[in-house]
Structure formats: structure tokens, C-alpha cells
């Protein structure tokens, strides 16, 4: 009986300690649409603004970076290694009465090199 009580006490301490750590981590996340959406949050480099209203998106291709609007959320994402990345994000603001859907495609293939060399 005594060992059962000790195990229950240890479990309770571990469980409540873990819950308080989760709350602490969540309190450091900015109160923006981008960070409320977990799949969008995974794309962003940090919770520090790089410019007022924007956070840093670092491409998984390691080829470019982009400012991500604070109230934009990821709708679609596809990455094919280092040569191709495509995502769609949506940004809206009811108070300012606008909604945008933006498609971004990065492609680094032989055809792209030919086009860039002609410019």
C-alpha cells in the first residue's frame, strides 16, 4: 500500500511539472495567427519579429528567406529536396477588410538556370 502511494505521488509531481512546462513554453509564443497555427509555427525560424508584423521564414531548401506576415497561416506546403518548394498561405484581417491567398514557388532546375542566364 505504501509503495502504491509513493508511485502515485511521483506520477502526480511529474505530470504537474510537465504541464507547467507546457504553459511556460506557450506563454512565450506571440499572440498572432501565424503562431496559433502549429503547422505554420513549424515553418518560422523564431518568435522574434524581424520587422514590425513579420517573422522570419527560412526555406527548407536553404536557398532563400522571407518575411512571413504575423496574421498569415499555411494552407499548403510541398518540398522536393533542395530544388523545389511550393506553399500557399492565406492572410486576412477582418478589421481592415481584406483577405489574400498567396502562392509561392521556388524552383532550381536546369530550365530555370537557362532562363536566368538569358536575362
C-alpha positions as CSV (number, residue, x, y, z in Angstrom):
1,X,0.0,0.0,0.0
2,X,2.8,2.4,0.9
3,X,4.7,1.8,-2.4
4,X,1.5,2.5,-4.3
5,X,1.1,5.8,-2.5
6,X,4.7,6.7,-3.3
7,X,4.2,5.9,-7.0
8,X,1.0,7.9,-7.2
9,X,2.8,10.9,-5.6
10,X,5.7,10.7,-8.0
11,X,3.4,10.4,-11.0
12,X,1.4,13.5,-9.8
13,X,4.6,15.5,-9.4
14,X,5.9,14.5,-12.8
15,X,2.6,15.2,-14.5
16,X,2.0,18.6,-12.9
17,X,5.6,19.6,-13.6
18,X,5.2,18.7,-17.3
19,X,2.0,20.6,-17.6
20,X,3.5,23.7,-16.1
21,X,6.4,23.5,-18.6
22,X,4.0,23.4,-21.5
23,X,2.2,26.5,-20.2
24,X,5.5,28.3,-19.9
25,X,6.5,27.4,-23.4
26,X,3.1,28.6,-24.8
27,X,3.3,31.9,-22.9
28,X,6.5,32.8,-24.9
29,X,4.7,32.3,-28.3
30,X,3.4,35.6,-29.8
31,X,-0.3,36.1,-29.9
32,X,-0.6,36.0,-33.7
33,X,-2.4,33.9,-36.2
34,X,1.0,32.5,-37.5
35,X,1.9,31.2,-34.1
36,X,-1.5,29.9,-33.1
37,X,-1.5,27.6,-36.1
38,X,1.0,24.8,-35.2
39,X,1.8,23.8,-38.8
40,X,2.6,27.4,-39.7
41,X,4.7,27.9,-36.5
42,X,6.9,25.0,-37.6
43,X,7.9,26.9,-40.7
44,X,9.1,30.0,-38.8
45,X,12.6,30.4,-37.6
46,X,11.8,32.1,-34.3
47,X,9.2,34.0,-32.4
48,X,11.2,37.2,-32.7
49,X,9.9,39.8,-35.1
50,X,12.4,40.7,-37.9
51,X,10.3,43.7,-38.9
52,X,7.1,45.0,-37.2
53,X,4.4,42.5,-38.0
54,X,6.7,39.9,-39.7
55,X,8.6,36.8,-38.7
56,X,11.5,35.0,-40.5
57,X,10.7,32.1,-42.7
58,X,13.8,30.1,-43.7
59,X,13.2,27.8,-46.7
60,X,13.8,24.1,-46.2
61,X,15.8,24.3,-49.5
62,X,18.3,26.6,-47.7
63,X,18.2,28.8,-50.8
64,X,16.1,31.8,-49.6
65,X,14.5,33.5,-46.6
66,X,11.2,35.5,-46.5
67,X,9.3,37.8,-44.1
68,X,6.2,36.0,-43.0
69,X,3.2,38.2,-42.1
70,X,2.0,37.8,-38.5
71,X,-1.6,37.0,-39.4
72,X,-0.8,34.6,-42.3
73,X,-1.3,30.8,-42.0
74,X,-0.1,28.0,-44.1
75,X,-2.7,26.3,-46.3
76,X,-0.4,24.0,-48.4
77,X,3.2,23.0,-48.4
78,X,5.3,20.8,-50.7
79,X,9.1,20.4,-50.7
80,X,11.1,18.1,-53.0
81,X,14.6,18.4,-51.5
82,X,16.8,21.3,-52.5
83,X,15.4,22.1,-55.9
84,X,11.7,22.7,-55.4
85,X,9.4,24.2,-52.7
86,X,5.9,25.4,-53.0
87,X,3.5,26.8,-50.4
88,X,0.2,28.7,-50.2
89,X,-0.5,30.9,-47.3
90,X,-3.6,33.0,-46.5
91,X,-3.6,36.3,-44.8
92,X,-6.7,38.1,-43.7
93,X,-7.8,40.9,-41.4
94,X,-11.5,41.4,-40.7
95,X,-10.9,44.9,-39.2
96,X,-9.1,46.1,-42.2
97,X,-11.5,44.2,-44.5
98,X,-9.0,42.2,-46.6
99,X,-8.1,38.6,-47.4
100,X,-5.2,37.4,-49.6
101,X,-4.1,34.0,-50.7
102,X,-0.5,33.9,-51.9
103,X,1.2,31.1,-53.8
104,X,5.0,30.9,-53.7
105,X,7.0,28.5,-55.8
106,X,10.8,28.1,-55.7
107,X,12.3,26.0,-58.4
108,X,16.0,25.5,-59.1
109,X,16.3,23.2,-62.1
110,X,18.2,23.2,-65.3
111,X,15.4,25.0,-67.2
112,X,15.5,27.8,-64.5
113,X,19.2,28.2,-64.9
114,X,18.7,28.7,-68.7
115,X,16.1,31.3,-68.2
116,X,18.2,33.2,-65.6
117,X,21.3,33.1,-67.9
118,X,19.2,34.8,-70.7
119,X,18.2,37.7,-68.6
